[in-house]
């Protein structure tokens, strides 16, 4: 619970107002009223699609030991002399194909802003100015350290740090939390921080995914169309050795798919689980989405629906990789109808679930 008694006036309850502490000397620096910060975090985005913007973004991303955990002596020359001279061009083209030209930003950034706007309104209705909601990116801007410092300056003595990854993985949730903890090392007065756990089995999350699929099936029925031949849940991949080393990501993805099938009453053969976005030569979690959709097409599954339950917002991996590259692989193998269903993004049922998670994780802090 927040405590007003240390301040001289009740008027300081207004957001951004500061005042003198009770019993403090007259020359004591003004102190903002204590608030709780809700900081949602996502992977990140380049500032633009040009070579140098992409290079900066990729260097930060691919330098993260959580993302690429191979021998540094081998990786650094490969990264700086080979990958970062070529990949910014191809990655830039991929981002150009989905870039939000109107706002001059990536779709991930646009959607994250929309999510935070809705969360802010919902939490303001519940808690007034006692709660501040904002967002940060693990790679690129706005950075985690900048946002935590900004929240502290606005009076957030307690921060609920919420990585928007339904399933936990070291290269996603793990590194996001690392960055939040690293930020504390740079602050003289550290705020208290709670990290939010993965929500892969939250009823609201499963229900929201189910609503997306049920709405699509209803649209097909309204048009007099039958069900698709198969539905594919495509999750971001990680190397197989992560699973063997104890990372829970694979198991949590499988459980999400199982709970969703049970929620919808579907058979396992109708809703399949695959993994995308391979990188490097080692084996990753299987089946690979790009290979599996081709196999399905060759096996006579001509009408395919695909969605990405591991992403909280549409991004280059969904809008470009799935809806362009994987789409192309399906059609080249003989597939006829390929339907990509958008991520949960800023749907109201998704926001409802995020609010429920925040209220649960903020118990004792939120009034």
C-alpha positions as a Markdown table, in Angstrom:
| # | Residue | x | y | z |
|---|---|---|---|---|
| 1 | Unk | 0.0 | 0.0 | 0.0 |
| 2 | Unk | 1.2 | 3.5 | -0.7 |
| 3 | Unk | 1.8 | 5.8 | 2.2 |
| 4 | Unk | 0.8 | 9.5 | 2.1 |
| 5 | Unk | 1.8 | 10.4 | 5.6 |
| 6 | Unk | 5.4 | 11.4 | 4.9 |
| 7 | Unk | 4.3 | 14.3 | 2.7 |
| 8 | Unk | 3.2 | 17.7 | 3.8 |
| 9 | Unk | 0.1 | 18.0 | 1.6 |
| 10 | Unk | -2.6 | 15.7 | 0.2 |
| 11 | Unk | -2.4 | 17.7 | -3.1 |
| 12 | Unk | 0.7 | 15.8 | -3.9 |
| 13 | Unk | -1.4 | 12.9 | -4.9 |
| 14 | Unk | -1.5 | 14.4 | -8.4 |
| 15 | Unk | 0.9 | 12.7 | -10.8 |
| 16 | Unk | 4.2 | 14.4 | -11.2 |
| 17 | Unk | 3.8 | 16.8 | -8.2 |
| 18 | Unk | 6.5 | 17.0 | -5.6 |
| 19 | Unk | 6.7 | 18.4 | -2.1 |
| 20 | Unk | 8.7 | 18.5 | 1.1 |
| 21 | Unk | 8.9 | 15.5 | 3.4 |
| 22 | Unk | 7.3 | 15.9 | 6.9 |
| 23 | Unk | 9.8 | 16.8 | 9.5 |
| 24 | Unk | 12.5 | 17.5 | 6.9 |
| 25 | Unk | 14.7 | 20.6 | 6.9 |
| 26 | Unk | 13.6 | 23.5 | 4.8 |
| 27 | Unk | 16.4 | 23.0 | 2.3 |
| 28 | Unk | 15.7 | 19.3 | 1.8 |
| 29 | Unk | 15.3 | 18.6 | -2.0 |
| 30 | Unk | 11.7 | 18.1 | -3.2 |
| 31 | Unk | 10.6 | 14.5 | -3.3 |
| 32 | Unk | 7.9 | 13.1 | -5.6 |
| 33 | Unk | 5.0 | 11.2 | -4.0 |
| 34 | Unk | 5.7 | 7.5 | -3.9 |
| 35 | Unk | 4.1 | 5.5 | -6.8 |
| 36 | Unk | 4.2 | 2.1 | -8.2 |
| 37 | Unk | 5.6 | 1.6 | -11.7 |
| 38 | Unk | 4.4 | -1.0 | -14.2 |
| 39 | Unk | 7.2 | -1.4 | -16.8 |
| 40 | Unk | 6.3 | -3.8 | -19.6 |
| 41 | Unk | 9.2 | -5.0 | -21.7 |
| 42 | Unk | 9.6 | -6.5 | -25.2 |
| 43 | Unk | 12.4 | -7.6 | -27.4 |
| 44 | Unk | 13.2 | -4.4 | -29.2 |
| 45 | Unk | 13.3 | -2.8 | -32.6 |
| 46 | Unk | 15.7 | -0.9 | -34.8 |
| 47 | Unk | 15.3 | 2.9 | -35.0 |
| 48 | Unk | 15.1 | 2.7 | -38.8 |
| 49 | Unk | 15.7 | 0.3 | -41.7 |
| 50 | Unk | 19.0 | 1.8 | -43.0 |
| 51 | Unk | 22.3 | -0.1 | -42.7 |
| 52 | Unk | 23.7 | 1.7 | -39.6 |
| 53 | Unk | 20.4 | 1.5 | -37.7 |
| 54 | Unk | 20.1 | -2.2 | -38.4 |
| 55 | Unk | 23.8 | -2.8 | -37.6 |
| 56 | Unk | 23.5 | -1.1 | -34.2 |
| 57 | Unk | 20.4 | -3.1 | -33.3 |
| 58 | Unk | 21.8 | -6.4 | -34.5 |
| 59 | Unk | 25.1 | -5.8 | -32.8 |
| 60 | Unk | 23.4 | -5.3 | -29.4 |
| 61 | Unk | 21.1 | -8.3 | -30.0 |
| 62 | Unk | 23.7 | -10.7 | -31.2 |
| 63 | Unk | 26.3 | -9.6 | -28.6 |
| 64 | Unk | 24.0 | -10.8 | -25.8 |
| 65 | Unk | 25.4 | -13.9 | -24.2 |
| 66 | Unk | 21.9 | -15.1 | -23.4 |
| 67 | Unk | 21.1 | -15.1 | -27.2 |
| 68 | Unk | 24.4 | -16.4 | -28.5 |
| 69 | Unk | 26.2 | -18.4 | -25.8 |
| 70 | Unk | 29.0 | -19.8 | -27.9 |
| 71 | Unk | 32.8 | -19.2 | -27.4 |
| 72 | Unk | 33.4 | -15.5 | -27.5 |
| 73 | Unk | 36.9 | -16.0 | -29.2 |
| 74 | Unk | 35.1 | -17.6 | -32.1 |
| 75 | Unk | 31.9 | -15.6 | -32.1 |
| 76 | Unk | 33.3 | -12.0 | -32.0 |
| 77 | Unk | 35.3 | -12.2 | -35.3 |
| 78 | Unk | 32.4 | -13.9 | -37.1 |
| 79 | Unk | 29.9 | -11.4 | -35.8 |
| 80 | Unk | 31.9 | -8.2 | -36.5 |
| 81 | Unk | 33.7 | -9.2 | -39.7 |
| 82 | Unk | 31.1 | -11.3 | -41.4 |
| 83 | Unk | 27.6 | -11.1 | -40.0 |
| 84 | Unk | 27.4 | -7.4 | -39.3 |
| 85 | Unk | 28.8 | -6.5 | -42.7 |
| 86 | Unk | 26.0 | -8.5 | -44.5 |
| 87 | Unk | 23.0 | -9.1 | -42.3 |
| 88 | Unk | 22.0 | -5.4 | -41.8 |
| 89 | Unk | 21.1 | -5.3 | -45.5 |
| 90 | Unk | 18.9 | -8.4 | -45.5 |
| 91 | Unk | 17.3 | -7.6 | -42.2 |
| 92 | Unk | 16.7 | -4.0 | -43.3 |
| 93 | Unk | 14.8 | -5.3 | -46.3 |
| 94 | Unk | 12.7 | -7.5 | -44.1 |
| 95 | Unk | 11.8 | -4.6 | -41.9 |
| 96 | Unk | 11.1 | -2.3 | -44.9 |
| 97 | Unk | 8.4 | -4.8 | -46.0 |
| 98 | Unk | 6.4 | -4.3 | -42.8 |
| 99 | Unk | 7.5 | -0.9 | -41.6 |
| 100 | Unk | 4.8 | 1.5 | -40.4 |
| 101 | Unk | 5.5 | 4.3 | -42.8 |
| 102 | Unk | 2.8 | 6.6 | -41.4 |
| 103 | Unk | 4.5 | 6.7 | -37.9 |
| 104 | Unk | 8.0 | 5.8 | -39.2 |
| 105 | Unk | 8.4 | 3.0 | -36.7 |
| 106 | Unk | 8.3 | -0.8 | -36.6 |
| 107 | Unk | 4.9 | -2.5 | -36.0 |
| 108 | Unk | 6.2 | -3.9 | -32.7 |
| 109 | Unk | 6.7 | -0.4 | -31.4 |
| 110 | Unk | 3.3 | 0.8 | -32.7 |
| 111 | Unk | 1.6 | -2.2 | -31.0 |
| 112 | Unk | 3.5 | -1.9 | -27.8 |
| 113 | Unk | 2.5 | 1.8 | -27.5 |
| 114 | Unk | -1.2 | 0.8 | -28.1 |
| 115 | Unk | -0.9 | -1.9 | -25.4 |
| 116 | Unk | 0.6 | 0.5 | -22.9 |
| 117 | Unk | -2.0 | 3.1 | -23.7 |
| 118 | Unk | -4.9 | 0.7 | -22.9 |
| 119 | Unk | -3.1 | -0.7 | -19.8 |
| 120 | Unk | -2.6 | 2.9 | -18.6 |
| 121 | Unk | -6.2 | 3.7 | -18.9 |
| 122 | Unk | -7.4 | 0.5 | -17.2 |
| 123 | Unk | -5.0 | 0.8 | -14.3 |
| 124 | Unk | -5.7 | 4.5 | -13.9 |
| 125 | Unk | -9.4 | 3.6 | -13.5 |
| 126 | Unk | -8.4 | 1.2 | -10.8 |
| 127 | Unk | -5.6 | 3.1 | -9.0 |
| 128 | Unk | -5.7 | 6.7 | -10.2 |
| 129 | Unk | -2.3 | 8.5 | -10.2 |
| 130 | Unk | -0.7 | 6.0 | -7.8 |
| 131 | Unk | 0.4 | 3.8 | -10.8 |
| 132 | Unk | 2.5 | 4.8 | -13.8 |
| 133 | Unk | 2.6 | 2.4 | -16.8 |
| 134 | Unk | 5.4 | 2.5 | -19.4 |
| 135 | Unk | 7.4 | 0.3 | -21.7 |
| 136 | Unk | 11.0 | -0.5 | -22.5 |
| 137 | Unk | 12.9 | -2.6 | -25.0 |
| 138 | Unk | 15.7 | -5.1 | -24.3 |
| 139 | Unk | 17.5 | -4.0 | -27.5 |
| 140 | Unk | 17.2 | -0.5 | -29.1 |
| 141 | Unk | 15.1 | 2.3 | -27.7 |
| 142 | Unk | 13.7 | 3.1 | -25.2 |
| 143 | Unk | 16.2 | 1.2 | -23.1 |
| 144 | Unk | 15.4 | -0.5 | -19.8 |
| 145 | Unk | 17.9 | 1.6 | -17.8 |
| 146 | Unk | 16.5 | 4.8 | -19.2 |
| 147 | Unk | 12.9 | 3.9 | -18.3 |
| 148 | Unk | 13.7 | 2.6 | -14.8 |
| 149 | Unk | 15.6 | 5.8 | -14.1 |
| 150 | Unk | 12.8 | 7.9 | -15.5 |
| 151 | Unk | 10.2 | 6.0 | -13.4 |
| 152 | Unk | 12.3 | 6.5 | -10.3 |
| 153 | Unk | 12.5 | 10.2 | -11.0 |
| 154 | Unk | 8.7 | 10.3 | -11.2 |
| 155 | Unk | 8.4 | 8.7 | -7.8 |
| 156 | Unk | 8.2 | 5.0 | -8.5 |
| 157 | Unk | 9.8 | 3.4 | -5.5 |
| 158 | Unk | 8.4 | 0.1 | -6.5 |
| 159 | Unk | 8.4 | -1.3 | -10.0 |
| 160 | Unk | 6.6 | -4.4 | -11.4 |
| 161 | Unk | 8.8 | -5.4 | -14.4 |
| 162 | Unk | 6.7 | -7.4 | -16.9 |
| 163 | Unk | 8.5 | -9.1 | -19.9 |
| 164 | Unk | 5.8 | -9.7 | -22.4 |
| 165 | Unk | 6.7 | -13.3 | -23.2 |
| 166 | Unk | 4.1 | -15.9 | -22.4 |
| 167 | Unk | 6.7 | -18.7 | -22.2 |
| 168 | Unk | 9.9 | -18.3 | -20.3 |
| 169 | Unk | 13.2 | -18.7 | -22.2 |
| 170 | Unk | 16.7 | -17.6 | -21.2 |
| 171 | Unk | 17.2 | -15.5 | -24.4 |
| 172 | Unk | 13.9 | -13.6 | -23.9 |
| 173 | Unk | 12.5 | -13.4 | -20.4 |
| 174 | Unk | 15.9 | -14.2 | -18.8 |
| 175 | Unk | 17.9 | -11.5 | -20.6 |
| 176 | Unk | 15.1 | -8.9 | -20.1 |
| 177 | Unk | 15.3 | -9.5 | -16.3 |
| 178 | Unk | 19.1 | -9.3 | -16.5 |
| 179 | Unk | 18.8 | -5.9 | -18.0 |
| 180 | Unk | 16.5 | -4.7 | -15.3 |
| 181 | Unk | 18.9 | -6.0 | -12.6 |
| 182 | Unk | 21.8 | -4.4 | -14.4 |
| 183 | Unk | 20.0 | -1.1 | -14.4 |
| 184 | Unk | 19.8 | -1.2 | -10.6 |
| 185 | Unk | 23.6 | -1.2 | -10.4 |
| 186 | Unk | 23.7 | 2.2 | -12.0 |
| 187 | Unk | 21.3 | 3.9 | -9.5 |
| 188 | Unk | 22.2 | 5.4 | -6.2 |
| 189 | Unk | 18.7 | 4.9 | -4.8 |
| 190 | Unk | 17.4 | 1.6 | -6.1 |
| 191 | Unk | 13.7 | 1.0 | -6.5 |
| 192 | Unk | 12.3 | -2.3 | -5.4 |
| 193 | Unk | 11.6 | -4.5 | -8.3 |
| 194 | Unk | 9.4 | -7.6 | -8.9 |
| 195 | Unk | 9.6 | -9.6 | -12.1 |
| 196 | Unk | 6.5 | -11.2 | -13.5 |
| 197 | Unk | 6.7 | -14.9 | -14.3 |
| 198 | Unk | 5.7 | -16.5 | -17.6 |
| 199 | Unk | 1.9 | -16.7 | -18.1 |
| 200 | Unk | 1.8 | -19.6 | -20.6 |
| 201 | Unk | -1.0 | -21.4 | -18.8 |
| 202 | Unk | -3.0 | -18.4 | -17.6 |
| 203 | Unk | -6.8 | -19.0 | -18.3 |
| 204 | Unk | -7.1 | -15.5 | -19.7 |
| 205 | Unk | -4.2 | -16.1 | -22.1 |
| 206 | Unk | -5.6 | -19.4 | -23.3 |
| 207 | Unk | -9.1 | -17.9 | -23.5 |
| 208 | Unk | -7.8 | -15.0 | -25.6 |
| 209 | Unk | -6.0 | -17.3 | -28.0 |
| 210 | Unk | -9.1 | -19.4 | -28.2 |
| 211 | Unk | -11.2 | -16.4 | -29.1 |
| 212 | Unk | -8.9 | -15.5 | -32.0 |
| 213 | Unk | -9.3 | -19.0 | -33.4 |
| 214 | Unk | -13.1 | -19.2 | -32.7 |
| 215 | Unk | -13.6 | -15.8 | -34.4 |
| 216 | Unk | -11.8 | -17.0 | -37.5 |
| 217 | Unk | -13.8 | -20.2 | -37.7 |
| 218 | Unk | -17.0 | -18.2 | -37.3 |
| 219 | Unk | -16.0 | -16.0 | -40.1 |
| 220 | Unk | -15.4 | -19.0 | -42.4 |
| 221 | Unk | -18.7 | -20.5 | -41.4 |
| 222 | Unk | -20.5 | -17.2 | -42.1 |
| 223 | Unk | -19.0 | -17.2 | -45.6 |
| 224 | Unk | -20.1 | -20.8 | -46.2 |
| 225 | Unk | -16.6 | -22.1 | -46.0 |
| 226 | Unk | -15.5 | -25.3 | -44.2 |
| 227 | Unk | -12.8 | -25.7 | -41.6 |
| 228 | Unk | -9.1 | -25.5 | -42.6 |
| 229 | Unk | -7.3 | -28.8 | -43.1 |
| 230 | Unk | -4.9 | -28.0 | -40.2 |
| 231 | Unk | -4.0 | -25.2 | -37.7 |
| 232 | Unk | -0.4 | -24.6 | -36.9 |
| 233 | Unk | 0.9 | -22.9 | -33.7 |
| 234 | Unk | 4.3 | -21.5 | -34.6 |
| 235 | Unk | 6.6 | -20.6 | -31.7 |
| 236 | Unk | 10.0 | -18.9 | -31.9 |
| 237 | Unk | 12.7 | -21.6 | -31.8 |
| 238 | Unk | 15.7 | -22.0 | -29.6 |
| 239 | Unk | 18.6 | -24.5 | -29.9 |
| 240 | Unk | 17.7 | -28.0 | -28.7 |
| 241 | Unk | 20.5 | -28.0 | -26.2 |
| 242 | Unk | 18.6 | -25.3 | -24.3 |
| 243 | Unk | 15.9 | -27.9 | -23.6 |
| 244 | Unk | 18.6 | -30.5 | -22.6 |
| 245 | Unk | 20.2 | -27.9 | -20.3 |
| 246 | Unk | 17.0 | -27.3 | -18.3 |
| 247 | Unk | 15.3 | -24.3 | -20.1 |
| 248 | Unk | 11.6 | -24.8 | -19.6 |
| 249 | Unk | 10.6 | -23.0 | -22.9 |
| 250 | Unk | 9.9 | -26.1 | -25.0 |
| 251 | Unk | 7.7 | -27.7 | -22.3 |
| 252 | Unk | 5.8 | -24.4 | -21.7 |
| 253 | Unk | 5.1 | -24.1 | -25.5 |
| 254 | Unk | 3.8 | -27.6 | -25.6 |
| 255 | Unk | 1.6 | -27.0 | -22.6 |
| 256 | Unk | 0.1 | -23.9 | -24.1 |
| 257 | Unk | -0.8 | -25.8 | -27.2 |
| 258 | Unk | -2.3 | -28.7 | -25.2 |
| 259 | Unk | -4.4 | -26.3 | -23.0 |
| 260 | Unk | -5.6 | -24.5 | -26.1 |
| 261 | Unk | -6.6 | -27.8 | -27.8 |
| 262 | Unk | -8.5 | -28.8 | -24.7 |
| 263 | Unk | -10.1 | -25.4 | -24.4 |
| 264 | Unk | -11.3 | -25.7 | -28.0 |
| 265 | Unk | -12.0 | -29.4 | -28.0 |
| 266 | Unk | -9.7 | -30.0 | -30.9 |
| 267 | Unk | -7.6 | -33.1 | -31.8 |
| 268 | Unk | -3.8 | -33.0 | -31.7 |
| 269 | Unk | -3.7 | -33.7 | -35.5 |
| 270 | Unk | -5.8 | -30.6 | -36.1 |
| 271 | Unk | -3.7 | -28.2 | -34.0 |
| 272 | Unk | 0.1 | -28.8 | -34.5 |
| 273 | Unk | 3.0 | -27.2 | -32.7 |
| 274 | Unk | 6.1 | -26.0 | -34.7 |
| 275 | Unk | 9.1 | -23.8 | -34.2 |
| 276 | Unk | 10.5 | -21.0 | -36.5 |
| 277 | Unk | 13.4 | -18.5 | -36.8 |
| 278 | Unk | 16.4 | -20.9 | -37.0 |
| 279 | Unk | 19.9 | -19.4 | -36.7 |
| 280 | Unk | 23.2 | -21.1 | -37.1 |
| 281 | Unk | 24.1 | -24.7 | -37.9 |
| 282 | Unk | 23.2 | -26.6 | -34.7 |
| 283 | Unk | 19.9 | -28.4 | -34.2 |
| 284 | Unk | 17.0 | -26.3 | -32.9 |
| 285 | Unk | 13.6 | -27.4 | -31.5 |
| 286 | Unk | 11.6 | -29.4 | -34.0 |
| 287 | Unk | 9.5 | -29.6 | -36.1 |
| 288 | Unk | 10.7 | -26.5 | -38.0 |
| 289 | Unk | 7.7 | -24.5 | -39.2 |
| 290 | Unk | 9.1 | -23.8 | -42.7 |
| 291 | Unk | 9.7 | -27.5 | -43.3 |
| 292 | Unk | 6.5 | -28.7 | -41.6 |
| 293 | Unk | 4.1 | -26.5 | -43.6 |
| 294 | Unk | 5.7 | -27.8 | -46.8 |
| 295 | Unk | 5.3 | -31.4 | -45.6 |
| 296 | Unk | 1.6 | -30.7 | -44.8 |
| 297 | Unk | 1.0 | -29.2 | -48.3 |
| 298 | Unk | 2.6 | -32.2 | -49.9 |
| 299 | Unk | 0.5 | -34.5 | -47.7 |
| 300 | Unk | -2.7 | -32.9 | -49.1 |
| 301 | Unk | -3.3 | -30.3 | -46.4 |
| 302 | Unk | -4.1 | -27.5 | -48.9 |
| 303 | Unk | -5.9 | -25.1 | -46.5 |
| 304 | Unk | -3.7 | -24.0 | -43.5 |
| 305 | Unk | -4.3 | -21.5 | -40.7 |
| 306 | Unk | -1.2 | -20.4 | -38.7 |
| 307 | Unk | -0.8 | -18.2 | -35.7 |
| 308 | Unk | 2.0 | -17.3 | -33.3 |
| 309 | Unk | 1.0 | -17.8 | -29.6 |
| 310 | Unk | 4.5 | -17.1 | -28.3 |
| 311 | Unk | 4.5 | -13.5 | -29.4 |
| 312 | Unk | 2.5 | -10.8 | -27.5 |
| 313 | Unk | 2.7 | -8.5 | -30.5 |
| 314 | Unk | 3.2 | -8.8 | -34.2 |
| 315 | Unk | 6.7 | -8.2 | -35.4 |
| 316 | Unk | 9.2 | -9.0 | -38.1 |
| 317 | Unk | 9.1 | -12.7 | -37.2 |
| 318 | Unk | 5.3 | -12.9 | -37.7 |
| 319 | Unk | 4.5 | -10.3 | -40.3 |
| 320 | Unk | 7.5 | -11.0 | -42.5 |
| 321 | Unk | 8.8 | -14.5 | -41.7 |
| 322 | Unk | 5.5 | -16.2 | -41.3 |
| 323 | Unk | 3.3 | -14.3 | -43.6 |
| 324 | Unk | 5.9 | -14.0 | -46.4 |
| 325 | Unk | 8.7 | -16.6 | -46.1 |
| 326 | Unk | 6.7 | -19.5 | -44.6 |
| 327 | Unk | 3.7 | -18.6 | -46.7 |
| 328 | Unk | 5.8 | -18.9 | -49.8 |
| 329 | Unk | 7.2 | -22.3 | -48.7 |
| 330 | Unk | 3.7 | -23.6 | -48.2 |
| 331 | Unk | 2.5 | -22.5 | -51.6 |
| 332 | Unk | 5.6 | -23.8 | -53.4 |
| 333 | Unk | 4.9 | -27.2 | -51.9 |
| 334 | Unk | 1.4 | -27.2 | -53.3 |
| 335 | Unk | -0.6 | -25.4 | -50.6 |
| 336 | Unk | -3.5 | -23.3 | -51.8 |
| 337 | Unk | -4.9 | -21.3 | -48.9 |
| 338 | Unk | -2.6 | -19.8 | -46.2 |
| 339 | Unk | -4.2 | -17.7 | -43.5 |
| 340 | Unk | -2.1 | -16.0 | -40.8 |
| 341 | Unk | -4.0 | -14.9 | -37.7 |
| 342 | Unk | -2.5 | -11.8 | -36.0 |
| 343 | Unk | -1.1 | -11.9 | -32.5 |
| 344 | Unk | -3.1 | -10.9 | -29.5 |
| 345 | Unk | -1.7 | -7.3 | -29.7 |
| 346 | Unk | -4.0 | -4.8 | -28.1 |
| 347 | Unk | -7.2 | -6.9 | -28.1 |
| 348 | Unk | -9.4 | -6.2 | -25.1 |
| 349 | Unk | -9.3 | -9.8 | -23.9 |
| 350 | Unk | -5.5 | -9.7 | -24.0 |
| 351 | Unk | -5.4 | -6.4 | -22.1 |
| 352 | Unk | -7.9 | -7.9 | -19.5 |
| 353 | Unk | -5.4 | -10.8 | -19.0 |
| 354 | Unk | -2.4 | -8.5 | -18.6 |
| 355 | Unk | -4.3 | -6.4 | -16.1 |
| 356 | Unk | -5.2 | -9.6 | -14.1 |
| 357 | Unk | -1.5 | -10.7 | -14.1 |
| 358 | Unk | -0.4 | -7.2 | -13.0 |
| 359 | Unk | -2.9 | -7.1 | -10.1 |
| 360 | Unk | -1.9 | -10.5 | -8.9 |
| 361 | Unk | 1.9 | -9.8 | -9.1 |
| 362 | Unk | 1.4 | -6.3 | -7.5 |
| 363 | Unk | -0.4 | -7.6 | -4.4 |
| 364 | Unk | 0.7 | -5.6 | -1.3 |
| 365 | Unk | 2.0 | -2.8 | -3.5 |
| 366 | Unk | -1.1 | -1.8 | -5.4 |
| 367 | Unk | -3.7 | -0.1 | -3.3 |
